[in-house]
């Protein structure tokens, strides 16, 4: 390593100001050499002074004998060759040095955006000089880190014990909430999740079997009704769903947020028809005719299909599919627009070409909509079809246009699904990696060289990693959780 030469006492104070100015003018004309991670580059001071507040411009304007100032700006310095050494990323520096020539910074592929921002801050380059396309990559990376932070918090909440909670209603509420909502928190919570999943499947199967005529029985009035055994199983499933929903509602930390959740609304719709049917059956006959009551009961029984959506609570694949469809609203909207225009055009053409035929099936344009829909979607039930030559040509063109219209947005939808699924796996792996780093840091040795004592004071905020992309998450209770995990 190069060492800075020691200055003699009073050697610099005797120089005149005119000599210093002359030295500065010479430095302005002399190139400086910058060695960043083994990559050497020669730069002219007049070019560096285009951004005078940057680190390289400050080095170029430093007097050669100001060793203390130079040492604060670089890692090492060779006064003979006037070469400055930096232990930084050379790939990022190659991108950052372009700002002195082009007035903007463009980040190359393969460089971490967060680390690149740290490099720009080190070289004292304004972040506003970053190219717009690179800013979008930076925002995506920041969103990804925020999602990792959220997942780390969720994992810490799942692993958080109840040792620090005082005895009382709050403790039991938190214990019940983890039992009903956090399957990863304990073995009992996993059992509850599996039992709930089995009840959902059983209820769906019973609902299907109840529609088979051979399994139905006749009541006292001769009407077809569900078999008593299937009805009993249905009642037991509804009882489980009711107890589960009531416990989750009672233990929810925020009742308003619980009520506004989509999945909780699905759970409510899955159990509501049963009690409405029960009420109409025993009380509705007194105020309504029996036929009207039976029609209302049959309509409400159809709403039982909503309980199949409860499977999404226990299936990450269904959640991923739902998210992919949300991200694909634009593509789905284009699909509906293409299909709508095509249905209107081809149904009008079909009606015009077929109305001259004596046995035409196209009675009106609205009636032709059904033909255009089943033709463009390649279903073709055969209940309505053209009989003229022009009508058949119109049908062939509508079929081809329908295939193209459906095929165009399929790839973006599949791509959104794959991207989100892979992203969730990467985020979960990264979150667990952050937890492992927290455990390693919590097991650091004490200042005396021995292991850290359990009663030793802990920092208020634990740093997850020592890299430039660390996520400062643990404060207060989270730090206690990491400490308990490492001890255990």
Backbone torsions as a table, in degrees:
resi	resn	phi	psi	omega
1	UNK	NA	140.7	176.6
2	UNK	-74.4	140.0	178.9
3	UNK	-111.8	142.6	178.9
4	UNK	-74.6	130.1	178.4
5	UNK	-67.3	143.3	179.6
6	UNK	-79.0	135.6	-179.1
7	UNK	-83.3	148.7	176.7
8	UNK	-79.9	152.8	-176.1
9	UNK	-68.0	123.2	175.2
10	UNK	76.1	7.4	-177.3
11	UNK	-72.0	-34.3	-177.4
12	UNK	-85.4	-29.6	-176.1
13	UNK	-69.8	-20.2	-178.9
14	UNK	-82.8	-9.8	-178.3
15	UNK	-76.6	146.8	179.7
16	UNK	-83.2	160.1	177.7
17	UNK	-65.2	-29.4	178.6
18	UNK	-65.8	-36.8	177.9
19	UNK	-66.8	-37.2	179.0
20	UNK	-66.3	-41.0	178.6
21	UNK	-64.5	-38.9	177.7
22	UNK	-65.2	-38.5	178.5
23	UNK	-64.8	-39.3	179.1
24	UNK	-65.9	-38.2	178.2
25	UNK	-65.1	-35.8	177.0
26	UNK	-67.7	-36.9	179.2
27	UNK	-66.3	-34.1	178.9
28	UNK	-63.2	-28.1	-179.7
29	UNK	-91.4	-15.0	-175.6
30	UNK	-97.1	132.7	177.6
31	UNK	-71.5	151.0	174.3
32	UNK	-111.0	150.3	179.2
33	UNK	-107.4	130.9	179.9
34	UNK	-117.6	124.6	179.0
35	UNK	-113.3	105.9	-177.1
36	UNK	-112.5	106.4	178.2
37	UNK	60.2	31.6	-179.9
38	UNK	93.2	-7.1	178.4
39	UNK	-98.2	118.2	-176.2
40	UNK	-99.3	136.3	-177.3
41	UNK	-143.4	135.2	178.3
42	UNK	-100.5	131.1	-175.7
43	UNK	-130.0	145.3	178.5
44	UNK	-89.8	137.4	-179.2
45	UNK	-61.5	-35.8	-179.4
46	UNK	-65.3	-30.1	175.9
47	UNK	-71.8	-41.8	-179.3
48	UNK	-66.5	-30.7	-178.2
49	UNK	-73.8	-0.6	171.2
50	UNK	-64.6	-24.6	173.9
51	UNK	-127.3	81.9	-170.7
52	UNK	-65.9	-19.6	-179.4
53	UNK	-86.8	-2.1	179.9
54	UNK	-76.2	162.2	-177.1
55	UNK	-65.4	-41.0	-179.4
56	UNK	-67.3	-35.9	177.1
57	UNK	-65.9	-37.8	177.1
58	UNK	-64.9	-38.4	177.3
59	UNK	-66.8	-39.8	-179.0
60	UNK	-65.3	-29.9	-178.3
61	UNK	-93.8	-1.8	179.7
62	UNK	-74.0	136.7	171.1
63	UNK	-60.9	144.0	-175.0
64	UNK	-64.5	-19.9	-178.7
65	UNK	-99.1	2.3	177.2
66	UNK	-85.4	73.7	-172.5
67	UNK	-68.6	-34.9	-180.0
68	UNK	-65.9	-42.0	178.8
69	UNK	-66.9	-40.5	178.6
70	UNK	-64.0	-40.3	-179.3
71	UNK	-64.5	-29.4	178.4
72	UNK	-77.7	-14.5	-177.7
73	UNK	-103.4	-19.3	-179.2
74	UNK	-139.7	170.6	-179.3
75	UNK	-82.7	-31.8	179.5
76	UNK	-158.3	163.9	-172.9
77	UNK	-150.7	133.5	174.6
78	UNK	-109.1	102.5	-176.1
79	UNK	-66.6	-28.2	-178.5
80	UNK	-68.1	-45.4	-179.3
81	UNK	-94.3	-4.1	-175.4
82	UNK	50.0	56.4	-177.9
83	UNK	-118.6	130.6	-178.7
84	UNK	-105.3	136.2	-176.4
85	UNK	-111.7	136.2	178.9
86	UNK	-133.5	132.3	175.1
87	UNK	-93.6	70.0	-178.5
88	UNK	-129.1	177.7	-178.2
89	UNK	-75.3	118.1	-178.9
90	UNK	-69.5	-31.8	-179.5
91	UNK	-66.0	-42.1	177.7
92	UNK	-67.3	-36.1	-179.3
93	UNK	-65.7	-35.8	178.1
94	UNK	-61.1	-33.7	177.4
95	UNK	-77.1	-38.8	-175.7
96	UNK	-71.2	-34.6	-176.6
97	UNK	-68.1	-15.0	178.6
98	UNK	-68.6	-17.7	-179.3
99	UNK	-63.6	-29.2	-179.2
100	UNK	-73.1	-18.3	-177.8
101	UNK	-107.0	-34.6	-174.2
102	UNK	-114.1	-9.4	178.1
103	UNK	79.3	5.8	176.8
104	UNK	-150.3	160.7	-177.5
105	UNK	-113.7	130.5	177.0
106	UNK	-121.0	124.4	-177.4
107	UNK	-87.4	127.8	-179.6
108	UNK	-79.6	163.3	179.1
109	UNK	-66.7	147.4	177.5
110	UNK	91.4	-4.5	179.4
111	UNK	-100.0	132.9	179.4
112	UNK	-66.1	125.7	-178.4
113	UNK	-60.9	-39.2	-178.9
114	UNK	-66.0	-44.5	177.5
115	UNK	-64.5	-35.3	179.2
116	UNK	-65.4	-37.8	177.2
117	UNK	-65.1	-38.3	175.8
118	UNK	-61.9	-38.5	178.2
119	UNK	-66.8	-40.1	178.1
120	UNK	-64.2	-38.3	177.0
121	UNK	-66.1	-35.9	178.7
122	UNK	-65.9	-43.3	-179.1
123	UNK	-81.6	2.8	176.3
124	UNK	59.0	47.8	175.8
125	UNK	-105.7	131.4	-178.6
126	UNK	-61.7	134.2	-179.6
127	UNK	-67.4	-19.2	178.1
128	UNK	-68.7	-15.1	178.0
129	UNK	-81.6	-4.9	178.6
130	UNK	-71.0	139.5	-177.4
131	UNK	-64.4	152.2	-175.8
132	UNK	-63.0	-38.7	-179.5
133	UNK	-64.9	-32.4	178.9
134	UNK	-75.9	-29.6	177.5
135	UNK	-64.9	-33.9	177.5
136	UNK	-65.9	-40.3	175.5
137	UNK	-63.4	-36.8	178.5
138	UNK	-65.4	-42.4	179.3
139	UNK	-65.1	-37.9	177.0
140	UNK	-64.2	-40.6	178.7
141	UNK	-66.3	-39.0	178.5
142	UNK	-65.9	-38.9	176.2
143	UNK	-63.5	-39.8	178.7
144	UNK	-64.0	-42.2	177.7
145	UNK	-65.4	-36.1	176.9
146	UNK	-65.0	-38.4	177.3
147	UNK	-67.1	-38.9	176.0
148	UNK	-61.4	-41.8	178.6
149	UNK	-61.7	-40.8	178.2
150	UNK	-64.5	-40.4	179.1
151	UNK	-67.2	-36.4	176.5
152	UNK	-62.9	-41.5	178.4
153	UNK	-63.1	-41.4	178.6
154	UNK	-63.8	-42.1	178.0
155	UNK	-63.8	-40.0	178.3
156	UNK	-66.5	-37.8	176.9
157	UNK	-65.5	-37.8	177.8
158	UNK	-67.1	-35.9	-178.2
159	UNK	-87.0	-6.8	-177.5
160	UNK	-67.8	127.5	177.3
161	UNK	-84.0	174.7	-178.9
162	UNK	-106.9	19.3	-178.0
163	UNK	-66.8	-36.2	-177.7
164	UNK	-83.7	-8.1	-179.3
165	UNK	-81.6	131.0	176.9
166	UNK	-71.5	154.1	177.7
167	UNK	-64.3	135.8	179.8
168	UNK	154.4	-173.9	-177.7
169	UNK	-60.9	-37.1	-179.2
170	UNK	-62.2	-40.0	-179.9
171	UNK	-63.9	-46.2	-178.5
172	UNK	-69.9	-33.1	176.7
173	UNK	-64.5	-44.1	179.2
174	UNK	-66.1	-39.9	178.2
175	UNK	-63.2	-42.6	179.9
176	UNK	-68.1	-37.8	178.7
177	UNK	-64.4	-42.3	177.5
178	UNK	-66.8	-34.3	179.6
179	UNK	-66.6	-37.6	-175.2
180	UNK	-91.8	-23.7	-171.6
181	UNK	-117.3	-16.2	-174.6
182	UNK	-120.3	85.0	-179.0
183	UNK	-62.8	-24.1	-178.2
184	UNK	-82.7	-6.4	-173.2
185	UNK	-76.9	-30.7	-176.8
186	UNK	-160.6	168.8	177.4
187	UNK	-66.9	-39.0	179.1
188	UNK	-62.9	-38.5	178.9
189	UNK	-66.2	-36.2	176.7
190	UNK	-65.6	-40.6	179.2
191	UNK	-62.4	-42.5	178.9
192	UNK	-62.8	-41.7	179.3
193	UNK	-64.4	-41.5	179.6
194	UNK	-66.5	-42.5	179.3
195	UNK	-63.3	-42.4	178.1
196	UNK	-62.7	-40.1	177.7
197	UNK	-62.8	-42.4	179.3
198	UNK	-66.4	-37.5	177.6
199	UNK	-65.2	-37.0	178.0
200	UNK	-64.0	-45.0	178.0
201	UNK	-63.5	-44.0	-179.7
202	UNK	-62.3	-43.2	179.9
203	UNK	-64.3	-38.9	179.2
204	UNK	-67.2	-40.1	178.7
205	UNK	-65.8	-42.4	179.6
206	UNK	-63.9	-38.9	178.5
207	UNK	-61.3	-39.0	178.5
208	UNK	-71.4	-42.8	-179.2
209	UNK	-66.0	-28.8	-178.9
210	UNK	-67.6	-14.4	179.2
211	UNK	-92.3	-5.1	178.9
212	UNK	-75.9	123.9	-176.9
213	UNK	-59.0	-36.0	-177.7
214	UNK	-67.5	-21.3	179.8
215	UNK	-97.9	2.6	177.8
216	UNK	-94.1	157.4	179.2
217	UNK	-125.1	163.6	178.2
218	UNK	-97.6	137.6	177.8
219	UNK	-84.9	-170.4	-176.4
220	UNK	-66.9	-21.6	-179.8
221	UNK	-98.9	6.3	177.5
222	UNK	84.9	8.9	178.8
223	UNK	-88.9	149.9	178.5
224	UNK	-74.3	134.7	-179.2
225	UNK	-140.1	163.8	179.8
226	UNK	-68.8	152.6	178.7
227	UNK	-64.6	140.8	-178.3
228	UNK	-57.8	-34.0	179.2
229	UNK	-66.5	-44.8	177.7
230	UNK	-64.9	-35.7	178.2
231	UNK	-65.0	-37.1	178.9
232	UNK	-68.3	-40.8	177.5
233	UNK	-63.8	-40.3	177.9
234	UNK	-61.6	-41.2	179.1
235	UNK	-65.0	-39.9	178.3
236	UNK	-64.2	-40.9	178.6
237	UNK	-64.6	-42.0	178.4
238	UNK	-64.8	-36.2	176.9
239	UNK	-61.7	-41.4	177.6
240	UNK	-65.3	-44.0	179.7
241	UNK	-62.5	-37.5	-180.0
242	UNK	-67.1	-45.6	179.0
243	UNK	-63.0	-42.9	179.8
244	UNK	-62.3	-45.3	-179.7
245	UNK	-65.6	-39.4	179.2
246	UNK	-65.6	-40.7	178.9
247	UNK	-67.6	-39.8	178.9
248	UNK	-67.5	-37.3	177.5
249	UNK	-67.6	-40.4	-178.7
250	UNK	-68.9	-32.2	-176.5
251	UNK	-96.3	0.2	-177.5
252	UNK	-66.1	131.3	177.8
253	UNK	-63.3	-35.4	179.1
254	UNK	-127.7	111.6	-178.3
255	UNK	-68.4	-34.8	-179.9
256	UNK	-67.5	-45.4	178.5
257	UNK	-64.5	-34.6	178.0
258	UNK	-65.0	-41.9	-177.7
259	UNK	-70.5	-29.3	-178.4
260	UNK	-86.5	-3.8	-179.8
261	UNK	-72.5	138.0	-178.7
262	UNK	-65.2	-44.3	-178.1
263	UNK	-65.9	-34.1	176.7
264	UNK	-68.4	-34.2	174.7
265	UNK	-64.9	-37.7	176.4
266	UNK	-64.1	-42.4	178.0
267	UNK	-61.1	-39.5	179.9
268	UNK	-67.5	-42.4	178.8
269	UNK	-66.8	-23.5	-179.9
270	UNK	-74.0	-27.9	-177.2
271	UNK	-105.5	-18.9	-176.9
272	UNK	-63.0	-43.9	-178.0
273	UNK	-58.0	-33.7	-177.8
274	UNK	-62.0	-45.2	-177.4
275	UNK	-75.0	-30.5	175.6
276	UNK	-68.4	-42.5	176.4
277	UNK	-61.9	-41.5	179.2
278	UNK	-62.8	-40.1	179.7
279	UNK	-67.9	-43.6	179.8
280	UNK	-66.5	-34.0	-177.4
281	UNK	-68.2	-41.3	-174.4
282	UNK	-95.8	-22.9	-177.1
283	UNK	-118.9	-22.1	-174.4
284	UNK	-72.2	-27.2	-178.3
285	UNK	-65.3	-20.0	-179.2
286	UNK	-77.4	-24.3	-176.6
287	UNK	-118.8	-9.3	-177.7
288	UNK	-132.7	161.3	174.9
289	UNK	-72.7	151.8	-176.7
290	UNK	-61.7	-36.7	-179.5
291	UNK	-65.2	-40.9	179.2
292	UNK	-66.6	-37.6	178.2
293	UNK	-63.7	-43.3	-179.4
294	UNK	-65.3	-37.6	177.3
295	UNK	-65.4	-41.3	178.2
296	UNK	-65.0	-38.7	179.1
297	UNK	-64.1	-43.8	-179.8
298	UNK	-65.0	-38.0	178.5
299	UNK	-66.0	-38.6	-179.1
300	UNK	-74.5	-29.6	177.8
301	UNK	-64.1	-29.0	178.6
302	UNK	-65.0	-28.6	-179.1
303	UNK	-68.6	-7.7	178.7
304	UNK	-67.6	-16.0	178.7
305	UNK	-65.6	-15.2	-179.7
306	UNK	-65.1	-23.4	-177.0
307	UNK	-69.3	-18.5	177.6
308	UNK	-66.0	-24.7	178.0
309	UNK	-72.3	-11.8	175.5
310	UNK	-65.1	-20.0	178.7
311	UNK	-63.5	-26.0	179.8
312	UNK	-62.6	-24.7	178.1
313	UNK	-66.3	-28.8	-176.3
314	UNK	-109.3	5.3	-177.3
315	UNK	-125.8	114.9	176.6
316	UNK	-69.9	-27.3	178.4
317	UNK	-65.4	-43.1	177.2
318	UNK	-66.1	-36.3	176.8
319	UNK	-64.8	-39.7	177.7
320	UNK	-65.0	-41.0	178.3
321	UNK	-63.2	-41.8	178.6
322	UNK	-61.8	-42.8	179.4
323	UNK	-65.9	-38.7	179.2
324	UNK	-63.7	-38.4	177.6
325	UNK	-68.1	-36.0	176.7
326	UNK	-63.5	-41.7	-179.9
327	UNK	-72.5	-12.8	-175.7
328	UNK	-108.1	22.5	179.6
329	UNK	-60.5	-37.0	-179.7
330	UNK	-64.9	-45.8	179.5
331	UNK	-65.7	-40.1	178.0
332	UNK	-66.1	-36.3	176.2
333	UNK	-63.9	-40.7	176.0
334	UNK	-63.5	-39.5	178.0
335	UNK	-60.9	-46.4	179.8
336	UNK	-64.7	-36.2	179.0
337	UNK	-66.4	-46.5	178.4
338	UNK	-60.2	-44.9	-179.0
339	UNK	-65.9	-40.1	-179.9
340	UNK	-63.0	-44.7	178.4
341	UNK	-64.0	-43.9	-179.8
342	UNK	-64.6	-41.0	179.4
343	UNK	-62.7	-43.2	-179.6
344	UNK	-65.1	-44.5	-176.1
345	UNK	-67.7	-49.9	-174.4
346	UNK	-73.8	-29.4	175.7
347	UNK	-69.6	-37.5	177.0
348	UNK	-67.0	-42.1	177.4
349	UNK	-65.2	-39.9	179.2
350	UNK	-64.0	-41.0	178.6
351	UNK	-65.7	-41.0	-178.8
352	UNK	-65.7	-39.9	-177.6
353	UNK	-78.3	-21.9	-174.4
354	UNK	-103.3	-10.9	-174.2
355	UNK	-70.4	-18.8	178.3
356	UNK	-80.1	-15.1	179.9
357	UNK	-76.7	135.9	-177.0
358	UNK	-66.7	-28.9	-178.9
359	UNK	-108.6	36.5	-177.5
360	UNK	-65.3	146.1	175.8
361	UNK	-101.7	-2.2	-179.3
362	UNK	-97.1	90.5	-175.4
363	UNK	-81.0	-28.0	-179.7
364	UNK	-159.0	167.3	178.6
365	UNK	-67.7	-43.4	175.8
366	UNK	-59.8	-34.9	176.9
367	UNK	-69.9	-28.5	178.3
368	UNK	-74.1	-16.1	176.8
369	UNK	-56.9	-41.6	-178.9
370	UNK	-61.1	-42.2	178.0
371	UNK	-63.1	-42.9	-179.2
372	UNK	-64.9	-36.8	-179.6
373	UNK	-65.4	-50.4	-176.8
374	UNK	-71.5	-20.7	177.6
375	UNK	-81.3	-46.9	-178.2
376	UNK	-69.4	-27.8	176.8
377	UNK	-90.1	7.9	176.3
378	UNK	59.6	31.9	176.7
379	UNK	-87.2	-62.2	174.6
380	UNK	63.0	73.1	179.5
381	UNK	-70.3	-27.9	-179.5
382	UNK	90.4	3.3	179.3
383	UNK	-76.0	-23.8	176.6
384	UNK	-140.4	130.8	-175.6
385	UNK	-154.4	154.5	-179.5
386	UNK	-77.5	153.2	-179.3
387	UNK	-121.0	-9.9	178.1
388	UNK	-98.2	164.3	-179.5
389	UNK	-67.1	-44.8	178.2
390	UNK	-63.5	-37.6	178.5
391	UNK	-64.6	-36.9	178.4
392	UNK	-70.6	-37.4	174.9
393	UNK	-63.4	-40.5	176.4
394	UNK	-62.5	-37.6	178.7
395	UNK	-66.4	-39.4	179.6
396	UNK	-65.1	-42.2	179.7
397	UNK	-66.6	-41.6	179.1
398	UNK	-63.9	-35.0	177.7
399	UNK	-64.0	-46.9	-179.4
400	UNK	-65.1	-41.7	178.4
401	UNK	-64.5	-36.3	178.1
402	UNK	-65.2	-41.1	178.2
403	UNK	-62.3	-43.3	-179.5
404	UNK	-67.1	-42.5	-178.6
405	UNK	-64.0	-36.0	179.7
406	UNK	-77.0	-35.7	-175.3
407	UNK	-74.1	-28.1	-174.6
408	UNK	-61.3	-50.7	-176.5
409	UNK	-85.0	1.4	-177.0
410	UNK	-67.3	-42.9	-177.2
411	UNK	-62.8	-45.0	176.8
412	UNK	-60.7	-36.8	179.6
413	UNK	-66.1	-45.2	178.2
414	UNK	-64.4	-38.6	179.3
415	UNK	-63.9	-40.9	176.4
416	UNK	-62.7	-38.3	178.9
417	UNK	-64.6	-47.2	-177.8
418	UNK	-65.9	-41.6	-179.1
419	UNK	-62.8	-46.0	-178.5
420	UNK	-67.0	-40.0	-179.4
421	UNK	-64.2	-46.7	178.7
422	UNK	-65.7	-36.0	179.8
423	UNK	-65.2	-40.5	179.1
424	UNK	-64.4	-38.3	177.9
425	UNK	-66.9	-41.0	178.9
426	UNK	-66.1	-41.5	-179.5
427	UNK	-65.0	-39.8	179.2
428	UNK	-66.4	-40.9	177.1
429	UNK	-64.1	-42.4	179.1
430	UNK	-64.8	-38.8	179.3
431	UNK	-64.4	-41.9	178.0
432	UNK	-68.3	-31.9	175.8
433	UNK	-65.4	-39.0	177.2
434	UNK	-64.2	-37.3	177.1
435	UNK	-64.6	-39.4	177.3
436	UNK	-64.2	-39.0	177.0
437	UNK	-64.4	-37.3	177.8
438	UNK	-64.9	-38.6	178.1
439	UNK	-65.0	-40.8	179.3
440	UNK	-64.2	-39.7	-179.8
441	UNK	-71.2	-31.4	178.4
442	UNK	-73.1	-14.4	178.6
443	UNK	-100.1	19.5	178.0
444	UNK	-64.5	152.9	-179.6
445	UNK	-73.5	150.4	177.0
446	UNK	-71.8	164.1	-178.5
447	UNK	-57.8	-29.4	-179.6
448	UNK	-77.7	-6.2	178.9
449	UNK	103.6	-16.0	-179.7
450	UNK	-90.6	176.3	179.0
451	UNK	-68.1	152.5	-178.5
452	UNK	-67.4	132.7	179.7
453	UNK	-75.1	152.5	-179.5
454	UNK	-68.9	-28.9	-178.7
455	UNK	-92.4	6.4	179.7
456	UNK	-72.4	146.8	-179.2
457	UNK	-67.1	140.4	-179.9
458	UNK	-106.6	153.9	179.0
459	UNK	-67.6	150.3	179.5
460	UNK	-66.6	-34.6	-179.9
461	UNK	-128.5	122.4	179.7
462	UNK	-95.2	136.9	177.6
463	UNK	-89.8	131.0	-174.6
464	UNK	-70.3	-45.4	-179.4
465	UNK	-144.3	167.3	-178.9
466	UNK	-98.2	10.3	179.0
467	UNK	-84.0	175.0	179.6
468	UNK	-71.8	-16.3	-176.3
469	UNK	-105.7	28.5	-179.3
470	UNK	-68.9	155.3	-178.5
471	UNK	-115.8	105.9	179.8
472	UNK	-75.1	96.6	-174.7
473	UNK	-107.1	-44.4	-166.5
474	UNK	-76.3	116.2	172.0
475	UNK	-138.2	133.0	175.5
476	UNK	67.2	-113.1	-174.2
477	UNK	-63.4	-35.7	-179.7
478	UNK	-65.0	-36.5	177.1
479	UNK	-65.0	-37.1	178.0
480	UNK	-65.1	-37.5	179.3
481	UNK	-63.3	-47.8	179.0
482	UNK	-60.9	-37.1	179.5
483	UNK	-65.3	-43.4	179.7
484	UNK	-65.7	-38.6	178.3
485	UNK	-62.0	-44.9	-177.4
486	UNK	-66.7	-36.4	-179.5
487	UNK	-69.0	-40.6	-179.7
488	UNK	-70.8	NA	NA
